[in-house]
């Protein structure tokens, strides 16, 4: 399926910094609860992510990631997920987070 550039612009993907990560034992699949700071204007948002294979909570804090910030909130068990943190699958299908290759200002929009 081909989309227009205007369709792409509807998806608001921003850079944020993980400020908190903790186990999410209530999730059906192993996951973490995350708090991600997108800087002034967007602020701090909550999410959950099935990223336990490659990451430990203490290693996630401080990491910059990309996330979709304009999806409606979604209830995942007891967690209200406000953003979708982005990743791609490795060879075994486990999530590898997507983030900038260099430190960038929080809230920057992907283009």
C-alpha positions in Angstrom: 0.0 0.0 0.0 1.3 3.4 -0.9 0.5 6.4 1.3 1.0 10.1 0.7 3.4 12.3 2.5 0.5 14.0 4.2 -0.5 10.6 5.6 3.0 10.2 7.0 2.8 13.6 8.7 -0.3 12.5 10.6 2.0 10.1 12.7 3.7 12.3 15.3 7.0 10.5 16.1 9.2 12.3 18.8 12.4 11.6 20.7 12.1 11.2 24.4 14.3 10.0 27.3 13.4 7.1 29.5 13.3 8.4 33.0 11.9 5.3 34.7 11.6 1.6 33.9 10.3 -1.1 36.1 9.0 -4.7 35.8 5.4 -5.1 34.7 4.5 -8.5 36.2 0.7 -8.1 35.4 1.5 -8.1 31.6 0.6 -11.2 29.6 4.1 -11.3 28.1 7.2 -10.1 29.9 7.3 -6.3 29.8 8.4 -3.1 31.5 6.5 0.0 32.6 8.2 3.0 31.2 8.0 6.8 31.8 9.4 8.8 28.9 10.2 12.5 29.0 9.6 14.4 25.7 10.6 17.8 27.1 8.6 21.0 27.2 5.3 20.9 25.3 4.7 17.2 25.5 6.1 16.4 28.9 6.4 13.0 30.6 4.3 10.1 29.2 3.7 6.5 30.3 4.1 3.3 28.2 4.7 -0.4 28.5 7.1 -2.3 26.3 7.9 -6.0 25.7 11.7 -5.4 25.7 12.9 -7.7 28.5 15.0 -9.9 26.3 17.6 -7.2 25.4 17.2 -4.6 28.2 17.3 -4.4 32.0 15.4 -1.6 33.7 18.5 0.1 35.1 20.1 0.2 31.6 17.0 1.8 30.0 17.0 4.9 32.3 18.6 7.8 30.4 18.3 6.2 26.9 16.8 8.2 24.1 14.0 6.5 22.2 11.5 7.3 19.4 7.8 7.0 20.1 4.5 7.8 18.5 2.9 10.5 20.7 -0.4 11.1 19.0 -2.2 7.7 19.4 -5.1 7.6 21.8 -4.2 6.2 25.2 -4.6 2.5 25.5 -5.3 0.5 28.7 -2.9 -2.4 29.1 -3.9 -4.2 32.3 -3.4 -1.6 35.1 -1.2 0.6 32.9 -2.6 3.4 30.8 -0.1 3.5 27.9 0.0 7.1 26.5 2.7 6.6 23.8 4.0 3.8 21.6 7.8 3.3 22.0 9.2 2.1 18.7 11.4 -0.9 17.9 12.2 -3.4 15.3 12.5 -7.2 15.6 15.9 -9.0 15.8 16.5 -12.3 14.1 14.4 -14.1 16.8 11.6 -11.6 16.7 12.6 -9.8 20.0 12.2 -6.0 20.1 15.3 -3.8 19.6 14.5 -0.1 20.5 14.8 2.7 17.9 16.6 5.9 18.9 18.8 8.6 17.6 22.5 7.8 16.9 23.6 10.9 18.8 22.2 12.9 21.7 19.4 15.2 20.4 17.0 17.7 22.1 13.9 16.1 23.7 10.7 16.4 21.7 12.4 16.5 18.3 10.1 15.3 15.6 11.0 12.6 13.1 11.0 13.7 9.5 
